């Protein structure tokens, strides 16, 4: 007797197909790197895949379609082909470079914040405030503010 979960998994496995997708480069998705892909129907999709890909190159992608939802399985495999639509590849490359620049800038900003002495002191005060009873945190904040104000003489 088949388990319903096993038969559902088998049905989903049967619905998978291999499609030729064009790699569209990096994108910023919720502040993190994601990869854009162009499906054969021209739809642009973004997935958090791992790996190193070439913008404009064509890859074999194992996908399952359920209405408008498209699920990507595994890692797309390079097919040795390149997209013939030069205008599309140019647009994808431009968006890729913009996303890479934004991600690099965000990483630099995070690194700079970690080295900022004021941020380190505020982080330490936040750690100390966590050990103060909630009913006494306003008093702690008033104490810190008073000390800061006295220092500005």
The 8 nearest C-alpha neighbors of each residue, nearest first, counted from 0:
[[1, 2, 3, 6, 5, 4, 7, 9],
 [2, 0, 3, 6, 5, 4, 7, 9],
 [1, 3, 5, 4, 6, 0, 7, 8],
 [4, 2, 6, 5, 7, 1, 8, 0],
 [5, 3, 7, 2, 6, 8, 1, 9],
 [4, 6, 8, 2, 7, 3, 9, 1],
 [5, 7, 9, 3, 8, 4, 10, 2],
 [8, 6, 10, 4, 9, 5, 3, 11],
 [7, 9, 5, 11, 6, 10, 4, 12],
 [8, 10, 6, 12, 7, 11, 5, 13],
 [11, 9, 7, 13, 12, 8, 6, 14],
 [10, 12, 8, 14, 13, 9, 7, 15],
 [13, 11, 9, 10, 14, 15, 8, 63],
 [12, 14, 10, 11, 15, 9, 16, 8],
 [15, 13, 11, 12, 63, 10, 16, 64],
 [16, 14, 63, 62, 12, 13, 61, 11],
 [15, 17, 62, 61, 63, 18, 14, 60],
 [16, 18, 61, 60, 59, 62, 15, 19],
 [17, 19, 60, 59, 20, 16, 61, 62],
 [18, 20, 59, 58, 57, 60, 39, 21],
 [19, 21, 38, 58, 37, 57, 18, 39],
 [22, 20, 57, 37, 56, 36, 55, 23],
 [21, 23, 36, 54, 55, 56, 24, 35],
 [24, 22, 35, 36, 91, 54, 21, 55],
 [25, 23, 95, 54, 35, 34, 22, 91],
 [26, 24, 34, 95, 33, 98, 35, 32],
 [25, 27, 98, 33, 34, 32, 28, 95],
 [26, 28, 32, 31, 30, 98, 33, 29],
 [27, 29, 31, 30, 33, 32, 26, 45],
 [30, 28, 31, 27, 32, 33, 26, 102],
 [29, 31, 28, 27, 32, 102, 105, 101],
 [32, 30, 28, 27, 29, 33, 102, 26],
 [33, 31, 27, 26, 28, 25, 34, 30],
 [32, 34, 47, 26, 46, 25, 28, 27],
 [35, 33, 25, 46, 45, 24, 26, 47],
 [34, 36, 45, 23, 24, 44, 25, 22],
 [37, 35, 22, 23, 44, 21, 43, 45],
 [36, 38, 43, 21, 20, 42, 41, 44],
 [37, 39, 20, 41, 42, 40, 36, 43],
 [38, 40, 41, 20, 19, 37, 18, 42],
 [39, 41, 38, 42, 37, 43, 20, 19],
 [42, 40, 38, 39, 37, 43, 20, 36],
 [43, 41, 38, 40, 37, 44, 39, 36],
 [44, 42, 37, 36, 41, 38, 35, 45],
 [45, 43, 36, 35, 37, 42, 46, 38],
 [44, 46, 35, 34, 36, 33, 43, 47],
 [47, 45, 34, 48, 33, 35, 44, 71],
 [46, 48, 33, 34, 49, 45, 32, 28],
 [49, 47, 46, 34, 50, 33, 74, 73],
 [50, 48, 47, 51, 74, 34, 33, 52],
 [49, 51, 52, 48, 74, 75, 34, 47],
 [50, 52, 53, 49, 48, 24, 34, 54],
 [51, 53, 50, 54, 22, 24, 56, 77],
 [54, 52, 56, 55, 22, 51, 24, 23],
 [55, 53, 22, 24, 23, 56, 92, 52],
 [54, 56, 88, 82, 22, 21, 81, 53],
 [57, 55, 81, 53, 54, 21, 22, 82],
 [56, 58, 21, 80, 81, 20, 78, 19],
 [57, 59, 77, 76, 78, 20, 19, 75],
 [60, 58, 19, 76, 75, 18, 17, 20],
 [59, 61, 75, 18, 17, 62, 58, 19],
 [62, 60, 17, 72, 16, 71, 15, 18],
 [63, 61, 71, 15, 70, 16, 72, 60],
 [62, 64, 15, 70, 69, 14, 16, 65],
 [65, 63, 69, 68, 66, 70, 62, 67],
 [64, 66, 68, 67, 69, 63, 70, 14],
 [65, 67, 68, 64, 69, 63, 70, 14],
 [68, 66, 65, 69, 64, 70, 42, 63],
 [67, 69, 65, 66, 64, 70, 63, 71],
 [68, 70, 64, 63, 65, 67, 71, 62],
 [69, 71, 63, 62, 72, 64, 68, 65],
 [72, 70, 62, 61, 69, 73, 63, 60],
 [73, 71, 61, 62, 70, 74, 60, 63],
 [74, 72, 75, 71, 61, 60, 48, 62],
 [73, 75, 76, 72, 48, 60, 49, 50],
 [74, 76, 60, 59, 58, 73, 77, 61],
 [77, 75, 59, 58, 78, 74, 60, 57],
 [78, 76, 58, 79, 57, 59, 75, 56],
 [77, 79, 58, 80, 57, 76, 59, 56],
 [78, 80, 77, 81, 57, 56, 58, 76],
 [81, 79, 57, 78, 56, 82, 77, 58],
 [80, 82, 56, 57, 55, 83, 79, 21],
 [81, 83, 55, 84, 56, 57, 21, 80],
 [82, 84, 85, 81, 88, 55, 87, 86],
 [85, 83, 87, 86, 82, 88, 55, 89],
 [86, 84, 88, 87, 83, 89, 82, 55],
 [87, 85, 89, 88, 84, 90, 91, 83],
 [88, 86, 90, 84, 89, 85, 91, 55],
 [87, 89, 91, 85, 55, 90, 86, 92],
 [90, 88, 86, 92, 87, 91, 85, 93],
 [91, 89, 87, 93, 88, 92, 94, 86],
 [90, 92, 88, 23, 94, 89, 93, 95],
 [91, 93, 95, 89, 90, 94, 88, 96],
 [94, 92, 90, 96, 95, 91, 89, 97],
 [93, 95, 97, 91, 92, 96, 98, 90],
 [94, 96, 24, 92, 25, 98, 93, 97],
 [97, 95, 99, 93, 98, 94, 100, 92],
 [98, 96, 94, 100, 95, 99, 101, 93],
 [97, 99, 101, 26, 95, 100, 96, 27],
 [98, 100, 96, 102, 101, 97, 103, 95],
 [101, 99, 103, 97, 98, 102, 104, 96],
 [102, 100, 98, 104, 103, 99, 105, 97],
 [103, 101, 99, 105, 104, 100, 98, 106],
 [104, 102, 100, 106, 101, 105, 99, 107],
 [103, 105, 107, 101, 106, 102, 100, 108],
 [104, 106, 108, 102, 107, 103, 101, 109],
 [107, 105, 103, 109, 108, 104, 102, 110],
 [108, 106, 104, 110, 105, 109, 111, 103],
 [107, 109, 111, 105, 110, 106, 104, 112],
 [108, 110, 106, 112, 107, 111, 105, 113],
 [111, 109, 107, 113, 108, 112, 106, 114],
 [112, 110, 108, 114, 113, 109, 107, 115],
 [113, 111, 115, 109, 114, 110, 108, 118],
 [112, 114, 110, 111, 115, 109, 118, 119],
 [113, 115, 111, 112, 116, 110, 119, 118],
 [114, 116, 112, 118, 117, 113, 111, 119],
 [117, 115, 119, 118, 114, 120, 113, 112],
 [118, 116, 120, 119, 115, 121, 122, 114],
 [117, 119, 121, 115, 116, 120, 122, 112],
 [118, 120, 122, 116, 117, 121, 123, 115],
 [121, 119, 123, 117, 122, 118, 124, 116],
 [120, 122, 124, 118, 123, 119, 125, 117],
 [121, 123, 125, 119, 120, 124, 118, 126],
 [124, 122, 120, 126, 125, 121, 119, 127],
 [125, 123, 127, 121, 126, 122, 128, 120],
 [124, 126, 122, 128, 123, 127, 121, 129],
 [127, 125, 123, 129, 124, 128, 122, 130],
 [126, 128, 124, 129, 125, 130, 123, 131],
 [129, 127, 125, 131, 130, 126, 124, 136],
 [128, 130, 126, 127, 131, 125, 132, 133],
 [131, 129, 128, 127, 132, 126, 133, 125],
 [132, 130, 128, 129, 136, 133, 135, 127],
 [131, 133, 135, 134, 136, 130, 129, 128],
 [134, 132, 136, 135, 131, 137, 129, 128],
 [133, 135, 132, 136, 137, 131, 138, 139],
 [134, 136, 132, 138, 133, 137, 131, 139],
 [137, 135, 139, 133, 138, 134, 131, 140],
 [138, 136, 140, 139, 135, 141, 134, 133],
 [137, 139, 141, 136, 135, 140, 142, 134],
 [140, 138, 136, 142, 137, 141, 143, 135],
 [139, 141, 137, 143, 142, 138, 136, 144],
 [142, 140, 138, 144, 139, 143, 145, 137],
 [141, 143, 139, 145, 140, 144, 138, 146],
 [144, 142, 140, 146, 145, 141, 147, 139],
 [143, 145, 147, 141, 146, 142, 140, 148],
 [146, 144, 148, 142, 147, 143, 141, 149],
 [147, 145, 143, 149, 144, 148, 142, 150],
 [148, 146, 144, 150, 145, 149, 143, 151],
 [147, 149, 145, 150, 151, 146, 144, 152],
 [150, 148, 146, 147, 151, 152, 145, 144],
 [149, 151, 147, 148, 152, 146, 145, 144],
 [152, 150, 148, 149, 147, 146, 145, 144],
 [151, 150, 149, 148, 147, 146, 145, 144]]
